[in-house]
Amino acid sequence: DGCLKEHEPTHKKACKKRAAELRDEFLFKQPESTHRGDCPICFIPLPLELSKSTMTACCSKLICDGCHYANQIREIEGKLSFKCPFCRKPVPDTDEGFDNQRMKRVEANDPVAMCREGVEQYVKGDYRSAVEMYTKAAELGDITAHCQLSQMYHYGHGVEKDRGKEMYHMEEAAIGGHPDARYNLAWNESKNGNDERAMKHWIIAATQGNDQSIKLLMSAFKVGKVSKEDLAAALRAHKAALDATKSPQRAAAEEYRRKWSSAN
């Protein structure tokens, strides 16, 4: 007992160091995909741009524009009623109908719907309700909710500012494949003078298709903070990540959107 008491500070220090090392192993591991995952219909990775996919209110699925557009064309040409391209439930014709569908998913403890409800409450200015929804969604594994919570703790919206919780949720989001969270982690490391860790984060985010990270890596290369080989590898991976999200159906949807915007 005397020996344990005498060496306890040393053991605690060693355990704390090892815990930090294990955390870094998870933190700097390349995610298999981004937090957005694949479209559940075509199984092609979803683009990072939120405008290029739609979240259904009935089943909380993120559908890429290509599949959404193809489904609409099929329904219009076949003079069919509009239905969800995934679960086939009828599409509501009023905002109230969409809200009712979304709230049913919230009541069913759907983390995606909960996170979306958090966004709705945040827009209304009800930060406490937003935090509540984000927290429940994060506990159920929603990566976007972790990213949102990091911002809530950073600005003190609905909660007391808490640097520890801010960084915890930011790291959880990055581990889960959120490029924006990874990008923010890199900035934090850079501001603290930890350039090596910052470069690691930006390289991972760049390989997920994050454009801002590529730009910063190119700037870092000019001042010798990242090697030519690492930059070249990041550029190739960045292009591959963007190419992986492309398909003829998505190109057709993009062309339709472009023509519609020009006409209106």
C-alpha positions in Angstrom: 0.0 0.0 0.0 2.8 2.4 0.8 4.5 1.6 -2.5 1.2 2.3 -4.4 0.7 5.6 -2.6 4.3 6.6 -3.2 4.2 5.9 -7.0 0.6 7.0 -7.6 1.5 10.4 -9.1 3.9 8.7 -11.6 1.3 6.1 -12.6 -1.4 8.8 -13.1 1.0 10.8 -15.3 1.8 7.7 -17.4 -1.8 6.7 -17.7 -2.8 10.3 -18.8 0.0 10.2 -21.4 -1.1 6.9 -22.7 -4.8 8.0 -22.9 -3.7 11.0 -24.9 -1.7 8.8 -27.3 -4.7 6.5 -27.8 -7.0 9.5 -28.4 -4.6 10.7 -31.1 -4.6 7.3 -32.8 -8.4 7.6 -33.2 -8.2 11.3 -34.0 -5.6 11.0 -36.8 -7.0 7.9 -38.4 -8.2 8.5 -41.9 -12.1 8.1 -41.9 -13.5 5.6 -44.3 -15.9 8.2 -45.6 -17.3 11.6 -44.9 -20.0 12.1 -42.3 -22.5 12.4 -45.1 -22.0 8.8 -46.3 -23.5 7.4 -49.5 -26.9 8.1 -51.2 -29.1 5.2 -50.1 -30.4 4.8 -53.6 -27.4 4.9 -56.0 -24.8 4.1 -53.2 -22.5 6.8 -54.6 -20.8 9.1 -52.0 -22.8 12.2 -51.3 -21.2 15.6 -52.1 -20.1 17.8 -49.3 -22.3 20.7 -50.7 -25.6 20.6 -48.8 -27.4 22.1 -51.8 -26.7 18.9 -53.8 -28.8 16.6 -51.7 -32.2 16.6 -50.1 -33.2 15.3 -46.6 -36.6 13.6 -46.7 -39.0 14.4 -43.9 -40.7 11.0 -43.9 -37.6 8.8 -43.4 -34.8 11.2 -42.8 -32.7 9.9 -45.7 -30.3 12.1 -47.6 -31.0 11.6 -51.3 -28.6 12.9 -53.9 -29.9 15.4 -56.5 -29.3 12.8 -59.2 -31.7 10.3 -57.7 -34.1 12.9 -56.6 -34.2 14.4 -60.1 -34.5 11.0 -61.8 -37.4 10.1 -59.6 -39.2 13.4 -60.3 -38.8 12.9 -64.1 -40.2 9.4 -63.8 -43.2 10.6 -61.9 -43.9 13.6 -64.2 -43.6 11.5 -67.4 -45.7 8.7 -66.0 -48.2 11.2 -64.5 -47.7 9.6 -61.1 -48.3 11.1 -57.7 -45.1 12.4 -56.0 -43.6 10.0 -53.5 -40.4 9.8 -51.5 -37.8 8.2 -53.7 -36.6 6.0 -50.8 -39.6 4.9 -48.6 -42.3 5.7 -51.2 -44.5 7.6 -48.8 -46.6 10.3 -50.5 -45.0 13.7 -50.4 -47.0 16.3 -48.4 -48.4 19.3 -50.3 -48.1 21.7 -47.4 -45.3 22.9 -45.0 -47.4 21.7 -42.1 -47.4 18.2 -43.6 -43.6 18.2 -43.9 -43.3 19.4 -40.3 -45.7 16.6 -39.1 -43.6 14.0 -40.9 -40.4 15.4 -39.5 -41.7 15.5 -35.9 -42.8 11.9 -36.1 -39.2 11.0 -36.8 -38.1 13.1 -33.9 -40.5 11.3 -31.6 -39.1 8.0 -32.9 -35.7 9.1 -31.7 -34.3 9.4 -35.2 -30.9 11.2 -34.7 -30.9 12.8 -38.1 -34.4 14.3 -37.5 -33.4 15.4 -34.1 -30.3 17.2 -35.4 -32.5 18.9 -38.1 -35.0 20.0 -35.4 -32.0 21.4 -33.5 -31.3 23.6 -36.6 -34.9 24.7 -36.7 -34.9 25.7 -33.1 -31.5 27.5 -33.5 -32.9 29.5 -36.4 -35.9 30.5 -34.2 -33.4 31.7 -31.6 -34.3 29.0 -29.0 -30.7 28.0 -28.3 -31.6 25.9 -25.3 -34.0 23.7 -27.2 -31.4 23.5 -30.0 -28.7 22.3 -27.6 -31.2 19.7 -26.2 -31.9 18.3 -29.7 -28.2 18.3 -30.7 -27.2 16.6 -27.5 -29.8 13.8 -27.9 -28.8 13.4 -31.6 -25.1 13.3 -30.7 -25.7 10.7 -28.0 -27.3 8.5 -30.7 -24.3 8.9 -33.0 -25.1 11.8 -35.3 -21.9 13.4 -36.4 -23.4 16.7 -37.6 -24.9 17.1 -34.1 -21.4 16.8 -32.6 -20.1 19.6 -34.9 -23.1 21.8 -34.1 -22.5 21.3 -30.3 -18.9 22.3 -30.7 -20.1 25.7 -32.0 -22.7 26.1 -29.3 -20.1 25.6 -26.6 -17.7 27.9 -28.4 -20.2 30.8 -28.6 -22.1 30.0 -25.4 -25.4 29.7 -27.3 -27.9 27.9 -24.9 -25.0 26.8 -22.7 -22.1 28.2 -20.8 -19.0 28.6 -22.9 -16.9 25.5 -22.3 -13.6 25.1 -24.2 -13.2 21.4 -23.1 -16.6 20.4 -24.4 -16.2 22.5 -27.5 -13.0 20.6 -28.4 -14.4 17.2 -27.4 -17.4 17.5 -29.8 -15.2 19.0 -32.5 -12.9 16.0 -32.2 -15.8 13.5 -32.2 -17.1 15.1 -35.4 -13.7 14.9 -37.0 -13.3 11.3 -36.0 -16.7 10.6 -37.5 -15.6 12.0 -40.9 -16.8 15.7 -40.7 -14.3 17.7 -42.9 -15.4 21.1 -41.5 -14.7 19.9 -38.0 -11.3 18.6 -39.1 -10.6 21.9 -40.8 -11.5 23.8 -37.6 -9.2 21.5 -35.5 -6.4 22.3 -37.8 -6.9 26.0 -37.3 -6.9 25.6 -33.6 -3.6 23.6 -33.7 -2.1 26.2 -36.1 -3.0 29.1 -33.7 -1.4 27.2 -30.9 1.8 26.7 -32.9 1.3 23.0 -33.5 2.0 23.1 -37.2 2.7 19.4 -37.6 -0.7 18.5 -36.1 -2.4 21.2 -38.1 -0.9 19.8 -41.3 -2.1 16.3 -40.5 -5.7 17.5 -40.0 -5.7 19.6 -43.2 -4.3 16.6 -45.2 -7.1 14.4 -43.9 -9.8 17.0 -44.6 -8.3 17.6 -48.1 -8.5 13.9 -48.9 -12.2 14.0 -48.0 -12.8 16.7 -50.6 -12.5 19.8 -48.4 -11.5 22.6 -50.8 -10.4 25.1 -48.1 -7.9 22.6 -46.7 -6.3 22.1 -50.1 -5.8 25.9 -50.4 -4.2 26.1 -47.0 -1.9 23.2 -47.7 -0.7 24.9 -50.9 0.0 28.0 -48.9 1.8 25.9 -46.3 3.9 24.3 -49.0 5.2 27.7 -50.1 6.6 28.4 -46.6 8.0 24.9 -46.2 5.4 23.5 -43.6 4.3 20.6 -45.8 6.4 18.5 -48.2 6.0 18.3 -52.0 5.2 14.6 -51.7 2.5 15.1 -49.1 0.9 18.0 -51.0 0.9 15.9 -54.2 -0.7 13.0 -52.5 -3.3 15.3 -50.9 -4.1 16.8 -54.3 -4.6 13.4 -55.9 -6.8 12.2 -53.0 -8.8 15.4 -53.1 -9.5 15.0 -56.8 -10.4 11.3 -56.3 -12.8 12.2 -53.5 -14.6 14.8 -55.7 -14.7 12.4 -58.7 -16.2 9.7 -56.5 -19.3 11.9 -56.0 -20.0 12.3 -59.7 -22.5 10.4 -61.9 -24.5 11.0 -65.1 -27.7 11.4 -63.1 -26.1 14.0 -60.9 -24.7 15.9 -63.9 -28.2 15.9 -65.4 -29.7 17.3 -62.2 -26.9 20.0 -62.1 -27.7 21.0 -65.7 -31.4 21.2 -65.0 -30.7 23.4 -62.0 -28.4 25.7 -64.1 -31.1 26.1 -66.8 -33.8 26.7 -64.3 -31.7 29.4 -62.5 -30.9 31.1 -65.9 -34.6 31.1 -66.8 -35.6 32.6 -63.5 
